[in-house]
Amino acid sequence: PILGSLPFYTRRGDYLREGKERSANGHFNFFFGPYPIVAISGEAARSAYFTTRGLDLSAGFKKLFSAGPDVDSLLGRNMATYFVTLFKRLTGKDHLATCLPYLNQDAHGTFSAIDTSVPMDPFVVLRDLICKMTHRTVGCHDVAEDPELRAKTMKYYDMLDASSALSIMFPWLPTPTKMNKLWGGGKLHMLFLNIIKERRRTGRRAEDTVQVLMDKGESDMVTAAFIIGALFAGLINTAIQAAWIICYLAYDPVWYAKVQAEVDAAVAKHRTSEHQTPAEVLQTLSVDTWESEFPSLDLGVQDSIRLNLMGASMRQNISGKDIVLGDTGVIIPKDAFAVYSISDVHMDETVYKNPGRWDPGRYLSDRGEDKAKQHGYVGWGSGLHPCLGMRIAKMELFVSTATFVAMFNFKAVDKLGKPRTE
């Protein structure tokens, strides 16, 4: 086939759902350009998909989503393996403790600059804040502290995030989208390479991941490549969730009150001076405190991810042989791809009651809706592929949301400032 199933690109969610409904067993095969794909669904196939070795996440994402170039040969190493190894270090407590003062500083500074006389668009404000925070945790302080550099990096990341159907189906074809992606990637590399070279020349240091890699003796190219990959993984999803959690709280007075109570309790418990503002008290909290004293916020984030992580999970069979998914009889041929629609479980009414509604209480022990089926929640990855950046993402989301709640009383309004209830 030359083109194959174009709707897989143009309306992926609907295409996978319709194919599932037409199939007798919920699974079906199709081509996307030259790539043979097996779309799976249901509990048994999902369980095997997330626990079967030989189905590779990075290969599937690279070919079916990003249409990115092969940098392994250029850099002389397997970047996927290197990425996993280093990311585990960056999610350690010591690194998070180093980053935490900067995250607090960024949240307080960003929210202090909000003009409260007019409506705020959380998707604008939180995107910029999470960009700063992600540079603090896995990127570069220089960009976090420079609005012009942040704007440039976000522009270039938008170029990288854009893929056309043709550029994926024909990766060798110099389509406008392909060239734009290469241009954006090249500009990002040059931006970070210039920062690295300036540090080497002047001896200037910073408490960031760029410095960690430089001190480790990595080449400038490897350092820049890692930073670009790590930031891409964090910026795309975390910024969206940071905005949505504020929106959900604004529409739900019950859970707003629960989160507010947690923030108030933390402030009361850890305040050392009556002159401290709530936001100032939050800036003194430890990593352990952030991770243990905001359970309602944690549940809210979890259900926000369930509602808004609506794409498809993709894996390539790199085992060198056909793979049978458990006892389902579904075969993923050698070098073929397996695709699983996240909404198959996250919007499953037999798992989640009223799945289209934001309801953090569904994860409480007396309900445990996500435990109804195997791998019933895959928002933080699952099985052999847990989300490497979960601890970092949660820290960014907890700090941004709790600081916002501490600094403001807020409600949902329209663009004219009139209250909204739905």
C-alpha positions as CSV (number, residue, x, y, z in Angstrom):
1,P,0.0,0.0,0.0
2,I,1.1,3.5,-0.7
3,L,-1.0,5.5,1.7
4,G,-3.0,3.0,3.7
5,S,-5.5,4.3,6.3
6,L,-5.2,8.1,6.3
7,P,-7.9,8.5,9.0
8,F,-5.5,7.0,11.5
9,Y,-3.7,10.3,11.2
10,T,-6.5,12.7,10.5
11,R,-9.0,11.4,13.2
12,R,-7.2,8.8,15.1
13,G,-9.5,8.4,18.1
14,D,-12.6,8.0,16.0
15,Y,-10.8,5.7,13.6
16,L,-9.7,3.3,16.3
17,R,-13.1,3.3,18.0
18,E,-14.9,2.6,14.8
19,G,-12.5,-0.1,13.8
20,K,-13.0,-1.8,17.2
21,E,-16.8,-1.6,16.9
22,R,-16.7,-3.2,13.4
23,S,-14.4,-6.0,14.5
24,A,-15.8,-9.2,15.9
25,N,-13.1,-9.4,18.6
26,G,-12.2,-5.8,19.0
27,H,-8.9,-6.0,17.1
28,F,-8.1,-5.1,13.5
29,N,-5.2,-4.7,11.1
30,F,-4.4,-1.9,8.8
31,F,-1.5,-0.1,7.0
32,F,-0.3,3.5,7.6
33,G,1.9,4.1,4.6
34,P,4.5,1.3,4.7
35,Y,3.8,0.4,8.3
36,P,1.7,-2.6,9.2
37,I,-0.3,-1.9,12.4
38,V,-2.4,-4.1,14.7
39,A,-5.0,-2.1,16.7
40,I,-5.9,-3.9,19.9
41,S,-8.6,-3.4,22.6
42,G,-10.0,-5.0,25.7
43,E,-8.5,-6.1,29.1
44,A,-6.6,-9.2,28.0
45,A,-4.9,-7.6,25.0
46,R,-4.2,-4.5,27.0
47,S,-2.6,-6.5,29.8
48,A,-0.4,-8.4,27.4
49,Y,0.5,-5.2,25.5
50,F,1.8,-3.4,28.6
51,T,3.7,-6.5,29.9
52,T,5.2,-8.1,26.8
53,R,8.9,-7.7,26.2
54,G,9.9,-6.9,22.6
55,L,7.3,-4.2,22.1
56,D,9.3,-1.1,22.1
57,L,7.9,2.3,23.1
58,S,10.6,4.6,21.7
59,A,10.6,2.9,18.3
60,G,6.8,3.0,18.0
61,F,6.6,6.7,19.0
62,K,9.4,7.7,16.8
63,K,8.1,6.2,13.6
64,L,4.3,6.6,14.0
65,F,4.2,10.0,15.8
66,S,7.3,12.1,15.6
67,A,8.8,11.0,12.3
68,G,12.1,12.1,13.8
69,P,15.5,11.5,12.5
70,D,17.8,8.7,13.7
71,V,20.2,10.4,16.1
72,D,21.7,7.2,17.5
73,S,24.2,6.8,14.7
74,L,25.0,10.5,14.7
75,L,25.7,10.5,18.5
76,G,27.3,7.1,18.7
77,R,25.0,5.6,21.3
78,N,21.6,4.2,22.0
79,M,19.9,7.4,23.2
80,A,16.7,5.6,24.4
81,T,18.7,3.5,26.8
82,Y,20.8,6.5,27.9
83,F,17.6,8.5,28.4
84,V,16.2,5.9,30.8
85,T,19.3,5.6,32.8
86,L,19.9,9.3,33.3
87,F,16.2,10.1,33.9
88,K,16.2,7.7,36.8
89,R,18.9,9.9,38.4
90,L,16.9,13.1,37.7
91,T,13.8,11.7,39.5
92,G,15.9,11.0,42.7
93,K,15.2,12.9,45.9
94,D,18.5,14.7,45.9
95,H,17.9,16.2,42.4
96,L,14.3,17.1,43.3
97,A,15.4,18.8,46.5
98,T,17.9,20.9,44.5
99,C,15.1,21.9,42.0
100,L,12.4,22.6,44.5
101,P,13.4,26.2,45.6
102,Y,13.4,27.2,41.9
103,L,10.0,25.6,41.3
104,N,8.6,27.6,44.3
105,Q,10.2,30.8,43.1
106,D,8.8,30.4,39.6
107,A,5.3,29.6,40.8
108,H,5.2,32.6,43.2
109,G,6.8,34.9,40.6
110,T,4.4,33.9,37.9
111,F,1.2,34.2,39.9
112,S,2.3,37.4,41.6
113,A,2.4,39.0,38.1
114,I,-1.2,38.1,37.3
115,D,-3.6,41.0,36.8
116,T,-6.5,40.0,39.0
117,S,-8.7,42.8,37.6
118,V,-9.3,40.8,34.4
119,P,-10.0,37.1,33.7
120,M,-6.9,34.8,33.5
121,D,-6.5,32.1,30.8
122,P,-4.9,29.2,32.7
123,F,-3.7,27.6,29.5
124,V,-1.5,30.6,28.7
125,V,-0.2,31.3,32.2
126,L,0.3,27.7,33.2
127,R,2.0,26.8,29.9
128,D,4.7,29.4,30.5
129,L,5.1,28.4,34.2
130,I,5.5,24.7,33.4
131,C,8.0,25.6,30.7
132,K,10.0,27.4,33.4
133,M,9.6,24.5,35.8
134,T,10.5,21.8,33.3
135,H,13.7,23.7,32.5
136,R,14.5,23.7,36.2
137,T,14.0,20.0,36.6
138,V,15.4,18.5,33.3
139,G,16.7,21.5,31.3
140,C,18.5,24.7,31.6
141,H,18.2,27.7,34.1
142,D,19.3,30.1,31.4
143,V,16.0,29.4,29.5
144,A,13.9,29.3,32.6
145,E,15.0,32.8,33.6
146,D,14.8,34.5,30.1
147,P,11.3,35.1,28.6
148,E,12.8,35.6,25.1
149,L,14.6,32.2,25.2
150,R,11.5,30.5,26.6
151,A,9.4,31.9,23.8
152,K,12.0,30.7,21.2
153,T,12.1,27.2,22.7
154,M,8.4,26.8,22.8
155,K,8.2,28.0,19.2
156,Y,10.8,25.4,18.2
157,Y,9.0,22.7,20.2
158,D,5.8,23.4,18.5
159,M,7.6,22.8,15.2
160,L,8.9,19.4,16.6
161,D,5.4,18.5,17.8
162,A,3.9,19.0,14.3
163,S,3.9,16.0,12.0
164,S,2.1,15.5,8.7
165,A,0.7,12.2,7.5
166,L,3.1,12.3,4.5
167,S,6.2,12.9,6.7
168,I,5.4,9.8,8.8
169,M,4.4,7.6,5.9
170,F,7.4,8.7,3.8
171,P,10.1,9.8,6.2
172,W,12.6,10.2,3.4
173,L,10.3,12.7,1.6
174,P,11.3,16.4,2.1
175,T,7.8,17.7,2.9
176,P,7.3,21.2,4.3
177,T,6.4,19.8,7.7
178,K,9.5,17.6,7.7
179,M,11.7,20.5,6.8
180,N,10.1,22.7,9.4
181,K,10.6,20.0,12.0
182,L,14.3,19.7,11.1
183,W,14.6,23.4,11.2
184,G,13.1,23.6,14.7
185,G,15.3,20.8,15.9
186,G,18.3,22.4,14.5
187,K,17.5,25.7,16.1
188,L,17.0,24.0,19.5
189,H,20.3,22.3,19.2
190,M,22.1,25.5,18.4
191,L,20.4,27.3,21.3
192,F,21.5,24.8,23.9
193,L,24.9,24.3,22.3
194,N,25.5,28.1,22.6
195,I,24.6,28.0,26.3
196,I,26.9,25.0,26.9
197,K,29.8,26.6,25.0
198,E,29.4,29.9,26.9
199,R,29.6,28.0,30.2
200,R,32.7,26.2,29.1
201,R,34.3,29.4,28.0
202,T,33.5,31.5,31.1
203,G,33.4,28.8,33.8
204,R,29.9,29.8,34.8
205,R,27.9,27.1,36.5
206,A,24.3,26.5,37.4
207,E,22.3,23.9,39.4
208,D,20.6,22.4,36.4
209,T,20.6,19.3,34.2
210,V,22.8,20.9,31.6
211,Q,25.5,21.3,34.3
212,V,25.0,17.7,35.5
213,L,25.7,16.4,32.0
214,M,28.7,18.7,31.5
215,D,30.2,17.6,34.8
216,K,29.6,14.0,33.7
217,G,31.9,14.6,30.8
218,E,29.2,14.2,28.1
219,S,29.8,15.8,24.7
220,D,27.9,19.0,23.8
221,M,25.9,17.2,21.2
222,V,24.8,14.4,23.6
223,T,23.9,17.0,26.3
224,A,21.8,19.0,23.9
225,A,20.1,15.9,22.5
226,F,19.2,14.7,26.0
227,I,17.8,18.1,27.1
228,I,15.7,18.4,24.0
229,G,14.2,14.9,24.5
230,A,13.6,15.4,28.2
231,L,11.9,18.7,27.8
232,F,9.7,17.4,24.9
233,A,8.5,14.6,27.1
234,G,7.6,17.0,30.0
235,L,6.3,20.1,28.2
236,I,3.6,18.5,26.0
237,N,1.5,16.8,28.7
238,T,2.3,18.5,32.0
239,A,1.5,22.0,30.9
240,I,-2.0,20.9,29.7
241,Q,-2.7,19.1,33.0
242,A,-1.6,22.1,35.1
243,A,-4.2,24.2,33.4
244,W,-7.0,21.6,33.4
245,I,-6.7,20.9,37.2
246,I,-7.3,24.7,37.9
247,C,-10.3,24.6,35.6
248,Y,-11.8,21.5,37.2
249,L,-11.3,23.0,40.7
250,A,-13.0,26.2,39.6
251,Y,-16.1,24.2,38.5
252,D,-16.2,21.8,41.5
253,P,-16.7,23.5,44.9
254,V,-16.5,20.2,46.8
255,W,-13.0,19.2,45.6
256,Y,-11.9,22.9,45.6
257,A,-12.7,22.9,49.3
258,K,-10.8,19.6,49.8
259,V,-7.7,20.9,48.1
260,Q,-8.0,24.3,49.9
261,A,-8.2,22.4,53.2
262,E,-5.0,20.5,52.4
263,V,-3.2,23.7,51.5
264,D,-4.4,25.4,54.7
265,A,-3.4,22.4,56.8
266,A,0.1,22.4,55.3
267,V,0.5,26.1,55.9
268,A,-0.7,25.8,59.5
269,K,1.5,22.8,60.2
270,H,4.7,24.3,58.7
271,R,4.4,28.0,59.4
272,T,7.3,29.3,61.6
273,S,6.3,32.9,61.8
274,E,3.0,34.7,61.9
275,H,4.4,37.1,59.3
276,Q,4.7,34.4,56.6
277,T,2.1,34.4,53.8
278,P,0.7,31.1,52.8
279,A,2.7,31.1,49.6
280,E,5.9,31.8,51.6
281,V,5.2,28.8,53.9
282,L,4.7,26.5,50.9
283,Q,8.2,27.6,49.7
284,T,9.7,26.0,52.8
285,L,8.1,22.5,52.3
286,S,10.4,19.5,51.7
287,V,10.1,17.0,48.9
288,D,8.7,14.5,51.4
289,T,6.0,16.9,52.5
290,W,5.0,17.8,49.0
291,E,4.7,14.1,48.1
292,S,2.7,13.1,51.2
293,E,0.4,15.9,52.4
294,F,-1.7,16.6,49.3
295,P,-3.7,13.4,48.6
296,S,-6.8,15.2,47.3
297,L,-4.7,17.1,44.8
298,D,-3.0,13.9,43.8
299,L,-6.4,12.3,43.1
300,G,-7.4,15.4,41.1
301,V,-4.3,15.2,38.9
302,Q,-4.9,11.5,38.3
303,D,-8.5,12.1,37.0
304,S,-7.4,15.1,35.0
305,I,-4.9,12.9,33.2
306,R,-7.5,10.2,32.6
307,L,-9.8,12.7,30.9
308,N,-7.2,14.5,28.9
309,L,-4.7,11.8,27.8
310,M,-6.8,10.7,24.9
311,G,-4.3,9.6,22.3
312,A,-3.0,6.2,21.4
313,S,-0.1,4.2,22.8
314,M,2.2,2.8,20.2
315,R,4.8,0.0,20.2
316,Q,7.0,-1.6,17.6
317,N,7.8,-5.3,17.7
318,I,11.6,-5.2,17.7
319,S,12.0,-8.8,19.1
320,G,13.0,-10.2,15.7
321,K,10.0,-12.6,15.7
322,D,6.3,-12.6,15.8
323,I,4.7,-11.9,19.2
324,V,1.5,-13.4,20.4
325,L,-0.3,-11.2,23.0
326,G,-1.0,-13.5,25.9
327,D,-3.8,-15.9,25.3
328,T,-5.8,-13.5,23.0
329,G,-4.5,-15.1,19.8
330,V,-3.6,-11.6,18.5
331,I,-0.3,-11.7,16.6
332,I,2.0,-8.7,16.3
333,P,4.3,-9.7,13.3
334,K,8.0,-9.0,13.4
335,D,8.7,-5.3,12.8
336,A,5.0,-4.5,12.9
337,F,3.4,-2.0,15.3
338,A,0.8,-2.5,18.0
339,V,-1.5,0.5,18.8
340,Y,-3.8,0.8,21.8
341,S,-6.3,3.6,22.2
342,I,-6.1,5.1,25.7
343,S,-9.8,5.8,25.7
344,D,-10.5,2.1,25.4
345,V,-10.0,1.9,29.2
346,H,-10.2,5.5,30.4
347,M,-13.6,6.0,28.9
348,D,-14.8,2.5,29.6
349,E,-18.2,2.7,31.4
350,T,-17.6,-0.8,32.9
351,V,-14.5,0.6,34.6
352,Y,-15.4,4.2,35.3
353,K,-18.8,5.4,36.4
354,N,-19.8,8.5,34.3
355,P,-16.4,8.5,32.6
356,G,-16.7,11.9,31.0
357,R,-16.9,13.6,34.4
358,W,-14.0,14.8,36.5
359,D,-14.4,12.8,39.7
360,P,-11.2,12.4,41.9
361,G,-13.2,10.3,44.4
362,R,-13.4,7.4,42.0
363,Y,-9.9,6.4,43.1
364,L,-10.6,6.3,46.8
365,S,-10.4,2.9,48.5
366,D,-14.1,2.5,48.9
367,R,-14.7,2.9,45.2
368,G,-11.4,1.9,43.5
369,E,-12.8,2.1,40.0
370,D,-9.3,2.0,38.5
371,K,-8.8,-1.4,40.1
372,A,-11.8,-3.0,38.5
373,K,-9.8,-4.4,35.7
374,Q,-6.1,-5.1,35.0
375,H,-4.2,-2.0,33.9
376,G,-7.4,0.0,34.5
377,Y,-5.5,3.2,34.6
378,V,-2.6,3.9,32.3
379,G,-2.2,7.7,32.7
380,W,1.3,7.2,34.3
381,G,2.2,4.3,32.0
382,S,1.8,0.7,33.1
383,G,3.5,-2.6,33.2
384,L,6.9,-2.6,31.7
385,H,6.6,1.0,30.7
386,P,5.9,3.2,33.7
387,C,6.2,7.0,33.2
388,L,9.8,7.9,33.9
389,G,9.0,11.5,34.7
390,M,6.0,10.9,36.9
391,R,7.7,12.1,40.1
392,I,8.9,15.3,38.4
393,A,5.6,16.0,36.8
394,K,3.7,15.5,40.0
395,M,6.1,17.8,41.8
396,E,5.5,20.5,39.2
397,L,1.7,20.0,39.3
398,F,1.5,20.0,43.1
399,V,3.6,23.1,43.5
400,S,1.9,25.1,40.7
401,T,-1.7,24.1,41.9
402,A,-1.1,24.5,45.6
403,T,0.6,27.8,45.2
404,F,-2.3,29.1,43.0
405,V,-4.8,27.9,45.6
406,A,-2.8,29.6,48.4
407,M,-2.6,32.9,46.6
408,F,-6.1,33.3,45.2
409,N,-9.7,32.6,45.6
410,F,-10.9,31.8,42.1
411,K,-13.9,30.9,40.0
412,A,-14.7,30.1,36.4
413,V,-15.8,33.1,34.3
414,D,-16.4,33.9,30.7
415,K,-14.2,36.3,28.7
416,L,-16.3,39.2,30.1
417,G,-15.8,38.1,33.7
418,K,-19.3,36.8,34.2
419,P,-19.5,33.6,36.3
420,R,-19.8,30.2,34.6
421,T,-21.1,27.0,36.1
422,E,-20.5,24.6,33.2
